[in-house]
């Protein structure tokens, strides 16, 4: 088994990749491998016991319809068949708390469901304090299932949130 952490993210390009790279930099490139979803498969991910997985909740104003069928949409059928038993997994998600206040980082819950159903131990749940939104599917037992990031409107808070989250993950992973 690989002692490194896999930082799996999608889509490639844009804010999700930017945050994944920042997370990898803060962990240390010698301690993690950065993997784009479009380049991943079960064979590549199987050796990792610790994963940090990220995606975004995308609105129609951000991506054209033709672009929504890439990365996570294409990977999800394979992802749903993977065995995550014995693996510790943390989730991060990007969302826009102003434009999508009723669906803030909902996509984190989609990842959470697949991971939980396939045996993963989910770590890195995050308090809702400090976030403004109306609703989010990504809240379980009063906490986000992972770390929400809003690079569109709260990019000044991202690095501090990531630092605090990684600090809690170090004890959980």
N, C-alpha and C positions, 0 to 999 in steps of 0.2 A: 504494500500500500504506500501511496505517496504521502509524505508528511507535510507537503505544501497545501495551501488553500487554493482551490479553484475559484477564481472570480469570473463568473459566467454572466454575460450581459447581452442585451439586444434592445433596440436595434443598433447596428453599427453606424457610427456617425452621430453627431448631435450631442445633446446633453447627457443621455444615458451613458454613452461611451466616455464622455468627459468625466462623469462621476465615478465610473468603474475604474478609470485610470488613476483618479485621485485616491480612491480606496486602495488600489494596488500599490501606489507610491507610498502611502502612509503605513501600510502593512510591511512593506519592503519587498522589492522585486525578487529577492532571494528566498522569500518565504511564501510567495504565491505565484500562480500562473494566471494571466489574463486571457480569457477565451471568449471570443465572439460567438453568439448562439449560431450564427450562420456557418461557423467552422466546427461546431460541436457534434458529437454523436455519443452513444452509450459507451463505446470502447474507449474513447478519449476521457470521459468523465468517471468511468468505473474505478480507477485507482485512487480517487480522492475520497477521504473520509470527512473532509471539511470543505464546505462550499459556501460562497456568498453569491447569491443569484439576484440579478436586477433586470427590471424592465420598466416600461412606461405605460401610462394610460394616455393614449393619444386621441386628440380631438380632430375633427375634420378640417379645422383651420390650420393644422400643423402639417398634415400629410395628404397627398392626393390619394384617391381611392386605389390607384394602381400600386402605390407604395405600401399599402397596409398588408399586402399578402407576403411580405418578406419576413425574414428573421424569426420572431417568435411564432407567427402564424404558421410558417412552414415547419418549424422545429417542434411545435406542440404535440403533434401525433406521436412522434418518437419519445418526447419527454414524458408523456402520459404512460408509456410502457416501461419506463426505467424503474429499477429497484433502488430505493434510497435507504433501505434498512441498514441500521448501524452508522448512518451518516448524520453529521450535525450540519444544519443548513440555516443560514441567515438570509433574509430577503431585504432588498431595498427597491424602492419604486419612485419614479418621477411622475409628478402630476402638477396641474395648474389649479391652485385652490380658489382662484377667482373665476375663471371661465367654467370650471367643472366643480363648483362648490358642492353639488349634489352627488358627485361621483369621484371624489378626491382619492387618488391612488387606488381605485378599485381593482386594477390589474394585479396588485400585490396579492389580493385574495385568491385570484385564479391560480397563481403560482403556489400559494400556501395550500390550497385544496389538493392539487396534484401531489405536492411533496408529502403532505400529511397522509394522504391515501396510499402512497407508495412507500411508507415506512420511515420517512425522515424524522429526526428529532429537530424541531424548529427552535432556534435560539434567536436572540436579538429583538424580541418584541419591544415596542417603543411606546412611551406615554403619548397621549393626545394633547397634553398641555403644550401651549405655545403655537398651536396650529389653529387657523380659522377656516372653517368649512361647515357645510350643513350636514352632509352625510358621506359615509364611506363604507363600502363593503369590506374594507380591509381591517376592520376592528373586531377583535375577538376577545372576550373577557375584559372589555374596557381599555384595551391597548391595541395599537396598530400591530399587525403581524410582522412588521419589519420597519425599516427606517424610511419615512416619506421625505422626499426632497422636492422643492419647488424652485427650480432654476429660473423660471420665468419671472417670478415676483419676489422671491426671498433668497436670491443667490448669495446675498451677504451673510446668510445664516447657515449655508450649506456646510462649509468647512468645520465650523464649530459643532454642528450636529453630527457630522461624520466622526470627528475626534471623540466626542462623548460616546457615540454608538460603538466605535471600535474598542474603546476602553472597556465597555461592558462585555463585548464579544470575547475579549482576551480571557476573561474569567469563565465564559460559558463554552468556549471551544477548546 
